[in-house]
Structure formats: C-alpha cells, structure tokens
Amino acid sequence: MTNHNLTGCLVGATAAIIMMMADAATAEAVNPLAEKVRALDSRFEDVAAAKAEGYAPIPCASGLTGGAMGIHYVNAAYLKDDAVDVAKPEAVMYEPMADGTLKLIAVEYITAKGPASLEGHLFNFNTAPNRYGLGPFY
C-alpha cells in the first residue's frame, strides 16, 4: 500500500469526527463545538471550495471489519502540520447523492501529536500496528 493510500486510510479511521448535519432540529440539540464547526466549515458544503483550498480526493479503506465511508478529501499540508485548528480540518467527507452532487457529511481533525483535543474534546488514540500501516495517531 502506498503512503498516499495509507494517508487516506488514516482519514477514514480518525475518531475525531465532527458530523455536519443539515437538519436544523438536530443542529439545535448538539454541543457548542459542533455549532462552531458548522459555522466555520460551512464553506465546504461546496466541494469546489474544498478543492480551491487544497483538498484532494483519496481512496478509502474497507475490509472485513469495517465498511467504506464517504468520499474523503484531504488537505496534505494540514495533515502534515500536526496542528488542530477548528477552521482547518485535515479532511472533509462527502456522500454522493442520487443526482451526482456531493453532500458534506463530516469534517475530520487528525494529528500524530497528543494527547490531542479540540476545545476540550479529547481525541481517541489509535495504536500501531493498525490496518492502515501507520504509526500511532489521534
């Protein structure tokens, strides 16, 4: 597996996913961090905006112990810098719709430095070895 594919797998594995929900009723029931993420990252509802900011699509992993997720777009610069910034997620995830458009369903924050958190919310630690062939990450 190439490093590019491994990076893609890393994105699929991160447990630090903040879901982007379009349903206003659901939005009212979530925590303040999720509201902040929605406000700061709503620009990614248009995949063209993600591409313009340096995000590129990557392959996703699926296997016997887990299915495929949505289509991930990763910003390689953000992934490498190990910084966690609510306005600069390392990855954005889209669901293909029946009409061919992509719907933003999540943003992901990933770092190798830890313990990692985003505004007080701790990230889960992923050990190595793992199915992605990567070192440990949050």
Order of alpha helices (4+ residues) and beta strands (2+ residues): alpha-beta-alpha-alpha-alpha-beta-beta-alpha-beta-beta-beta-beta
